[in-house]
Amino acid sequence: MIYFDNSASTLVKPKEVQQMVNLAMNKFSANPGRSGHRQSLLTGSEVENVRQNLADFFCFSNPERVIFTQNCSDALNLAILGSAKQNGHVICTENEHNSSLRPLQYLKEKGIINYTIVSQSEKKGITKNDIEKNILPNTYLIICNHISNVNGDKAEIEEIGKLCQSKNILFLVDGAQSAGHEEINMEKFKIDMLAIAPHKGFYSLQGLGVLLLSEKANISPIRFGGTGTNSLELNQPSILPERFEVGTLPTPAILGLGGGLIFVKNNYKEIREKLEDLTTFLHYELSKLPIKIYTHPDNANGVLSFNIPSLHSNEVCSILNEKWGICTRGGYHCAPKKHQSLNTLETGTVRVSFSYFNSINEVQKLLGAVKNILKSSKI
Amino acid sequence: MIYFDNSASTLVKPKEVQQMVNLAMNKFSANPGRSGHRQSLLTGSEVENVRQNLADFFCFSNPERVIFTQNCSDALNLAILGSAKQNGHVICTENEHNSSLRPLQYLKEKGIINYTIVSQSEKKGITKNDIEKNILPNTYLIICNHISNVNGDKAEIEEIGKLCQSKNILFLVDGAQSAGHEEINMEKFKIDMLAIAPHKGFYSLQGLGVLLLSEKANISPIRFGGTGTNSLELNQPSILPERFEVGTLPTPAILGLGGGLIFVKNNYKEIREKLEDLTTFLHYELSKLPIKIYTHPDNANGVLSFNIPSLHSNEVCSILNEKWGICTRGGYHCAPKKHQSLNTLETGTVRVSFSYFNSINEVQKLLGAVKNILKSSKI
């Protein structure tokens, strides 16, 4: 079996992650931040270490503003619903995932906001200019997907961040497909809110998202309840991170992320090179074949989409799976506006997405399978 | 170390749970419900099995209406915020956790609802009559904590459920402290929404809650985003469970719950007997001492609260922890109204909460420690 669906979830969990999860089940299984006894404090201390290490990784100076959520979609919901301003305007891009688009559409239908979906003027990704020309006097939030989960297009987030700062507009980056292998420096890039998916780029467990929240991002909670602090108050406490972390934390996934951070830091250069090499090699070889590639050759970010003419993407993925044991993803990738602009609303795309644990040999097998499908489809 | 804080989170995770979590990291780590390849389908099938087994456990006939959430607080938020009716009235009890009280208070302050907190007229728990006399013409929801996390008081949920059905009022049960060792038959008890905390009574991982949602409970989502279905639609899909499950599911915690369900089903009688025996023994022995017990002797539900006169609960817990290595929880237990009615707003309570993995021998050690503290505090 060859697994090329790492943009949905990385398959292989490194030993650093597995060890921490097993420690969470055997040593750190008390509830962190709920009681004053040794077991609870020990677990709490492990959780706070991960918060600190995550803040460090993204050059962010407020670990108490690192918020653990259910998943990256939940982090985006907190950022978008929590910052909503009556009669305000939001800008997002054609690369956004439904996890940004659907909360925006909900707010719009409730009569709270309006939003503009910005198109890409250049082939490689969203630029500062694409965003700038759409700013209105009431624009309070700009949402920018960092790397497209459909085809790897990459936005100029540093330039866009500086633009947001100069206009005093909140800047939310969806780092679901970039965090772990792309540079994201919250301070330098002037990012106010960063949402990440640890089960992807940090090779950790499903069941955890993170929202890093700058001091400028003064948002409201979207859930309410037990926080282990101010228990006698019926209102949500104002202290962070508790204000946004309701109920028991997902400790095993948090500790697993701690292991994932160690793995990524120890192998950062190799991970980046691996993703770049695999994507570049696949692109180069596919471009010799009579197929449609939707990924720019410069965007060697670990994600590549293509289609074989006259075949639906799901059909191709199904053959790859059944005949060759190769896991790719077909259809739509929860990013409808991107499919509109790629003109793939009817067919979707065959998406290949890599992790550090893939190899050139596996890509060669995929190429062989694609050639075979091309040959068969001509008959 | 003796761990008596199982109402916050069970410490010992049985092998059935640990094995499933490790399988989730090594065999079932693809994203369930996102792609059509074998790895995704295999993981998806495991997730659906747990959904079915949970439905069976609670005598509930709609597995597709078993909704996986971040934690029990998140499940309660979905139930309460998702069912909110403008100008409606909600009834809850003095035993509710902040995870019910705070969403209610939020809705009240937004001018959406009003709510009544019902007091206990009897010593052992909330009765049908306590609820019934507070029903107003616009009451659309009754929330009832099943077993109090403060002192183990137990509500008459079957009678209250039948009352709700006769009045056509939605019935939400907070089963955080009861599910796994108390009978909860959704069909027989006429429960519309049941929220549970798998890391407590099912000995599973932190990072998962569940809301079981009857067909009568036609609620709205509170988060929006990727569901793997209807990807081209900007509105949340209407199909369940996807309508309420946004983003990637916490697969390891779900599969862990699958293991927990097996463990609980295989040891159901023994678990119930153990909790009853330990609570009864502790109650009997403590009642010989000059201390204040807040738990009714008939409520041998695995939770017992007490105080040593003239000592704050946190002080007692601190001595138990430091001098005796015994983990209990002091202060408030996220249930402010219960502390008001127990007259413990100043001191909180020392809470002892058991799991199947505790022993009479451990309780004897606690009793020895309490006697020692009593002796020392007189000096």
Interface residues (C-beta under 8 A of the other chain):
Chain A: M1 Y3 D5 A8 S9 T10 L11 V12 K13 V17 Q18 V21 N22 A24 M25 N26 S29 A30 N31 R34 S35 G36 H37 R38 Q39 S40 T69 Q70 N71 C72 S73 D74 L76 N77 H97 N98 S99 S100 L101 R102 P103 Q105 Y106 E109 A197 H199 L205 Q206 G207 L208 G209 I222 R223 F224 G225 G226 T227 G228 S231 L232 E233 L234 N235 Q236 V246 G247 T248 L249 P250 T251 P252 A253 N314 C317 S318 L320 N321 G325 I326 C327 T328 R329 G330 G331 Y332 H333 C334 A335 P336 H339 L345
Chain B: M1 Y3 D5 A8 S9 T10 L11 V12 K13 V17 Q18 V21 N22 A24 M25 N26 S29 A30 N31 R34 S35 G36 H37 R38 Q39 S40 T69 Q70 N71 C72 S73 D74 L76 N77 H97 N98 S99 S100 L101 R102 P103 Q105 Y106 E109 A197 H199 L205 Q206 G207 L208 G209 I222 R223 F224 G225 G226 T227 G228 S231 L232 E233 L234 N235 Q236 V246 G247 T248 L249 P250 T251 P252 A253 N314 C317 S318 L320 N321 G325 I326 C327 T328 R329 G330 G331 Y332 H333 C334 A335 P336 H339 L345
